[in-house]
């Protein structure tokens, strides 16, 4: 594997990503959409998820494809970002056809960032506006770190952030990951700057620091967030032609990347989930071998994206936690 040209999920041709954030609110939304509807699936491993329209992603449901996927801050309020995205898509004629009506299919997931020091005293839910703005901003290039759904995210002892990474396989298939990292667990090892995801780093995309020579793998972590306050939400995407069952298997495998990069992951207090998206541009040459490779690549990309998101976070006035760069590379 090698990184794609941008080392972003948008290296999967036909996909675009948009961010919108409000730094006073310390929150935001991120949207992944495509030139046309795409196959999607989801797998949840956290104990406290917050989602919209994920039931319809099961293989036995009527609607086979979606128009966009949304990651948002704001806890339950952030689910309204999906409504803003649906408004924008409907205005362009996108959506599942029901007679003359068009109903955009926009599943989404949220993370909790309501206690991060931002101004949450709103009179009207801001997330519908943020979702529409993120859709309007969608393109091949987008910011990482303190941006979009990662704007107000935190992890153990540090600011979290929005991350992305990609890989091109030997068979020509492209895989990418997009993640908002707001975990209960730690992304770095002990009190040092090294990332748990170091073994999967390509080049020096998050500092090239490797792992420390010694660390305590048996240390027992103490939760510093309350139930419902932590979640890592992600999307893995490919240009391979997958049905929903195959996309679901890719999402399942991608969770390994979350566990490689966050210690601990998938706790009862997190709402960890992974969406999978497949544009269908490249038929599978070997359904068994190619799916095996896709799952491995998805896990590697997600681990890298998590570290990149925290590595890219920016310090801002009033932060309750330091950014990685502020703490380790001032």
C-alpha positions as CSV (number, residue, x, y, z in Angstrom):
1,X,0.0,0.0,0.0
2,X,1.0,3.6,-0.6
3,X,-0.9,6.8,0.3
4,X,-3.1,8.4,-2.3
5,X,-2.2,11.7,-3.9
6,X,-3.9,13.8,-1.2
7,X,-3.7,11.2,1.6
8,X,-7.4,12.0,2.2
9,X,-10.6,10.0,1.8
10,X,-11.3,12.0,-1.4
11,X,-8.6,10.0,-3.1
12,X,-11.5,7.7,-3.7
13,X,-12.7,9.2,-7.0
14,X,-16.1,10.7,-7.0
15,X,-16.2,11.5,-3.3
16,X,-16.1,15.0,-1.8
17,X,-15.9,16.2,1.8
18,X,-17.0,19.5,3.3
19,X,-16.5,21.0,6.8
20,X,-18.3,23.8,8.6
21,X,-17.5,24.9,12.1
22,X,-18.3,27.6,14.6
23,X,-15.3,28.3,16.9
24,X,-17.5,30.2,19.4
25,X,-19.7,27.2,19.6
26,X,-16.6,24.9,19.6
27,X,-18.3,22.5,17.3
28,X,-19.0,21.7,13.7
29,X,-20.1,19.2,11.1
30,X,-18.5,17.2,8.3
31,X,-20.3,15.8,5.2
32,X,-19.1,13.1,2.8
33,X,-21.1,13.1,-0.5
34,X,-20.5,11.9,-4.0
35,X,-21.1,12.6,-7.6
36,X,-23.9,10.0,-7.5
37,X,-25.5,7.9,-4.7
38,X,-23.2,5.2,-3.3
39,X,-23.6,1.9,-1.3
40,X,-23.2,2.4,2.4
41,X,-23.2,0.3,5.6
42,X,-22.5,0.8,9.3
43,X,-21.1,-1.1,12.2
44,X,-21.4,0.1,15.8
45,X,-19.1,-1.2,18.6
46,X,-19.4,1.6,21.2
47,X,-22.0,1.5,24.0
48,X,-23.4,5.0,23.6
49,X,-24.1,5.7,19.9
50,X,-26.1,8.6,18.5
51,X,-27.3,8.1,14.9
52,X,-29.8,8.9,12.2
53,X,-31.2,6.6,9.5
54,X,-28.7,3.8,10.2
55,X,-31.4,1.0,10.2
56,X,-31.9,1.5,6.5
57,X,-28.3,0.5,5.8
58,X,-29.0,-3.2,6.6
59,X,-28.6,-5.5,3.6
60,X,-32.4,-6.4,3.6
61,X,-33.7,-2.8,3.4
62,X,-35.4,-1.2,0.4
63,X,-33.0,1.7,-0.3
64,X,-29.8,0.4,-1.8
65,X,-27.7,3.6,-1.8
66,X,-27.3,6.9,0.1
67,X,-26.7,10.5,-1.0
68,X,-24.4,11.6,1.8
69,X,-23.0,10.6,5.2
70,X,-22.7,13.1,8.1
71,X,-20.4,13.3,11.1
72,X,-21.3,16.0,13.6
73,X,-20.6,17.5,17.0
74,X,-23.5,18.6,19.2
75,X,-24.7,15.3,20.7
76,X,-28.3,14.7,19.9
77,X,-28.7,18.3,18.6
78,X,-26.1,17.5,16.0
79,X,-28.3,15.0,14.3
80,X,-30.1,18.1,12.8
81,X,-27.0,18.6,10.6
82,X,-28.4,15.8,8.5
83,X,-31.5,17.9,7.9
84,X,-29.4,20.7,6.5
85,X,-27.6,18.4,4.2
86,X,-30.9,16.9,3.0
87,X,-32.2,20.4,2.3
88,X,-29.2,21.1,0.1
89,X,-29.3,17.8,-1.7
90,X,-33.1,18.2,-2.4
91,X,-32.5,21.7,-3.8
92,X,-30.2,20.0,-6.5
93,X,-32.7,17.3,-7.3
94,X,-30.9,14.5,-5.4
95,X,-32.8,11.9,-3.5
96,X,-34.6,8.5,-3.6
97,X,-37.4,8.7,-6.1
98,X,-40.9,8.2,-4.7
99,X,-43.2,9.2,-7.6
100,X,-42.3,12.8,-8.4
101,X,-40.8,13.4,-5.0
102,X,-37.1,13.1,-4.1
103,X,-36.0,12.1,-0.6
104,X,-32.3,12.5,0.0
105,X,-30.9,9.6,2.1
106,X,-28.5,11.1,4.7
107,X,-27.5,8.8,7.5
108,X,-25.4,10.4,10.2
109,X,-23.7,10.1,13.6
110,X,-22.8,12.5,16.4
111,X,-20.3,13.0,19.1
112,X,-20.6,14.7,22.4
113,X,-18.9,18.1,22.7
114,X,-21.4,20.1,24.8
115,X,-19.0,20.6,27.8
116,X,-15.9,21.8,26.0
117,X,-16.1,25.5,26.9
118,X,-17.9,26.7,23.8
119,X,-21.0,28.9,23.9
120,X,-23.9,26.5,23.8
121,X,-26.6,29.0,24.8
122,X,-28.3,29.1,21.5
123,X,-32.0,30.0,20.8
124,X,-32.1,27.9,17.6
125,X,-30.3,24.7,17.0
126,X,-27.3,25.7,14.8
127,X,-26.5,22.3,13.4
128,X,-29.0,22.4,10.5
129,X,-27.1,25.5,9.3
130,X,-23.7,23.9,9.8
131,X,-24.8,20.8,7.9
132,X,-25.9,22.9,4.9
133,X,-22.7,24.9,5.0
134,X,-20.6,21.8,5.1
135,X,-22.4,20.4,2.1
136,X,-21.9,23.7,0.2
137,X,-18.2,23.6,1.0
138,X,-17.6,20.1,-0.2
139,X,-14.7,19.4,-2.4
140,X,-11.6,17.2,-2.9
141,X,-9.5,19.2,-0.4
142,X,-10.5,19.9,3.2
143,X,-9.0,20.8,6.6
144,X,-7.9,18.4,9.2
145,X,-7.6,18.8,13.0
146,X,-9.7,21.6,14.6
147,X,-12.2,21.5,11.7
148,X,-15.7,20.2,11.0
149,X,-17.0,17.6,13.3
150,X,-13.6,17.5,15.0
151,X,-13.7,21.2,16.1
152,X,-14.6,20.6,19.7
153,X,-13.4,17.0,20.1
154,X,-11.2,15.8,22.8
155,X,-9.3,12.6,23.8
156,X,-7.6,11.5,27.0
157,X,-5.5,14.6,28.0
158,X,-5.5,16.3,24.5
159,X,-7.6,17.9,22.0
160,X,-9.1,15.6,19.4
161,X,-9.8,16.4,15.8
162,X,-10.8,15.5,12.3
163,X,-8.5,13.1,10.5
164,X,-8.2,11.4,7.2
165,X,-5.9,9.1,5.3
166,X,-5.9,7.0,2.2
167,X,-4.1,4.0,0.6
168,X,-3.8,2.6,-2.9
169,X,-3.5,-1.2,-3.0
170,X,-1.4,-3.2,-5.4
171,X,-4.6,-4.2,-7.3
172,X,-5.3,-0.5,-7.9
173,X,-8.2,-0.2,-5.5
174,X,-8.2,3.0,-3.4
175,X,-9.4,3.0,0.3
176,X,-9.8,6.1,2.5
177,X,-10.8,6.9,6.0
178,X,-12.4,10.0,7.6
179,X,-12.8,10.3,11.4
180,X,-13.8,12.7,14.2
181,X,-11.8,11.6,17.2
182,X,-13.5,12.3,20.5
183,X,-12.5,9.3,22.5
184,X,-12.5,8.3,26.1
185,X,-9.2,6.6,25.6
186,X,-5.7,7.8,24.8
187,X,-4.3,8.3,21.3
188,X,-0.7,8.8,22.5
189,X,1.4,6.4,24.6
190,X,1.7,7.3,28.3
191,X,2.9,10.9,28.9
192,X,4.9,11.1,25.6
193,X,4.2,12.3,22.1
194,X,4.3,8.9,20.3
195,X,1.0,7.7,18.8
196,X,-0.4,4.2,19.4
197,X,-0.9,4.1,15.7
198,X,2.9,4.5,15.0
199,X,3.3,1.0,13.4
200,X,0.9,1.9,10.6
201,X,2.3,5.4,9.8
202,X,3.3,6.1,6.2
203,X,6.2,8.4,6.0
204,X,6.1,11.0,8.7
205,X,2.4,11.9,8.4
206,X,2.0,12.3,12.1
207,X,5.6,13.1,13.1
208,X,7.4,9.9,12.4
209,X,8.2,9.3,16.1
210,X,7.6,5.6,16.2
211,X,6.8,4.0,19.5
212,X,8.7,4.6,22.8
213,X,11.3,2.1,23.7
214,X,9.4,1.0,26.8
215,X,5.8,1.5,28.0
216,X,3.4,-0.2,30.3
217,X,0.8,-2.1,28.2
218,X,-0.8,-3.4,31.3
219,X,-1.6,0.0,32.8
220,X,-5.2,0.3,33.9
221,X,-6.8,3.5,32.5
222,X,-9.1,5.7,34.5
223,X,-12.1,7.2,32.6
224,X,-12.1,11.0,32.7
225,X,-15.4,11.4,30.8
226,X,-18.8,10.5,31.9
227,X,-21.2,8.1,30.1
228,X,-22.3,9.6,26.8
229,X,-19.4,12.1,26.5
230,X,-17.1,10.2,24.3
231,X,-17.4,8.9,20.7
232,X,-15.1,8.3,17.7
233,X,-17.2,8.3,14.5
234,X,-15.7,7.4,11.2
235,X,-16.2,6.6,7.5
236,X,-14.1,4.2,5.4
237,X,-14.6,4.4,1.7
238,X,-13.4,2.6,-1.4
239,X,-13.9,2.7,-5.2
240,X,-14.4,-1.1,-5.2
241,X,-17.8,-2.4,-6.2
242,X,-19.3,-3.8,-3.0
243,X,-22.8,-4.7,-2.0
244,X,-24.1,-3.7,1.4
245,X,-23.1,-7.0,3.0
246,X,-19.6,-6.6,1.7
247,X,-19.4,-3.0,2.8
248,X,-20.6,-4.0,6.2
249,X,-17.7,-6.4,6.5
250,X,-15.3,-3.6,5.6
251,X,-16.7,-1.5,8.3
252,X,-16.3,-4.3,10.8
253,X,-12.7,-4.8,9.9
254,X,-12.0,-1.0,10.1
255,X,-12.9,-1.1,13.8
256,X,-9.5,-2.9,14.3
257,X,-7.9,0.4,13.2
258,X,-9.7,2.2,15.9
259,X,-8.5,-0.2,18.5
260,X,-4.9,0.1,17.2
261,X,-5.0,3.9,17.6
262,X,-7.0,4.5,20.7
263,X,-6.4,2.8,24.1
264,X,-8.9,1.7,25.2
265,X,-11.5,1.7,22.4
266,X,-15.1,0.5,22.1
267,X,-15.9,1.1,25.7
268,X,-19.4,1.2,27.2
269,X,-18.9,5.0,27.6
270,X,-18.1,5.6,23.9
271,X,-20.4,5.5,20.9
272,X,-17.8,4.3,18.5
273,X,-19.1,3.5,15.0
274,X,-17.8,3.1,11.4
275,X,-19.7,3.8,8.2
276,X,-18.5,2.2,5.0
277,X,-19.0,3.7,1.6
278,X,-18.4,2.1,-1.8
279,X,-18.7,4.0,-5.1
280,X,-18.6,0.8,-7.3
281,X,-16.1,2.1,-9.9
282,X,-13.8,-1.0,-9.7
283,X,-15.3,-4.5,-9.9
284,X,-13.7,-7.1,-7.6
285,X,-11.3,-9.4,-9.4
286,X,-11.4,-11.9,-6.6
287,X,-14.2,-11.4,-4.1
288,X,-12.4,-13.3,-1.3
289,X,-8.8,-12.0,-1.7
290,X,-10.0,-8.5,-2.5
291,X,-12.3,-8.2,0.5
292,X,-9.5,-9.5,2.7
293,X,-7.2,-6.8,1.4
294,X,-9.9,-4.1,1.7
295,X,-10.6,-4.9,5.3
296,X,-6.9,-4.7,6.2
297,X,-6.4,-1.4,4.3
298,X,-9.5,0.1,5.9
299,X,-8.2,-0.7,9.4
300,X,-4.7,0.7,8.5
301,X,-6.2,3.9,7.1
302,X,-8.5,4.5,10.1
303,X,-5.6,4.1,12.5
304,X,-3.6,6.6,10.5
305,X,-6.5,9.0,10.2
306,X,-7.1,9.0,14.0
307,X,-3.4,9.9,14.7
308,X,-3.5,12.5,11.9
309,X,-6.6,14.2,13.3
310,X,-5.0,14.6,16.8
311,X,-1.6,15.6,15.3
312,X,-3.2,18.4,13.3
313,X,-5.4,19.9,16.0
314,X,-4.8,23.6,16.7
315,X,-4.7,25.4,20.0
316,X,-7.3,28.1,20.3
317,X,-8.1,30.6,23.2
318,X,-10.1,29.1,26.0
319,X,-9.2,25.5,25.2
320,X,-9.8,23.1,28.2
321,X,-7.0,20.8,26.9
322,X,-3.8,21.3,25.0
323,X,-3.4,20.3,21.4
324,X,-0.7,17.7,20.5
325,X,1.4,20.4,18.9
326,X,1.0,22.8,21.9
327,X,2.1,20.1,24.4
328,X,4.8,18.3,22.4
329,X,6.0,20.7,19.7
330,X,5.5,24.3,21.0
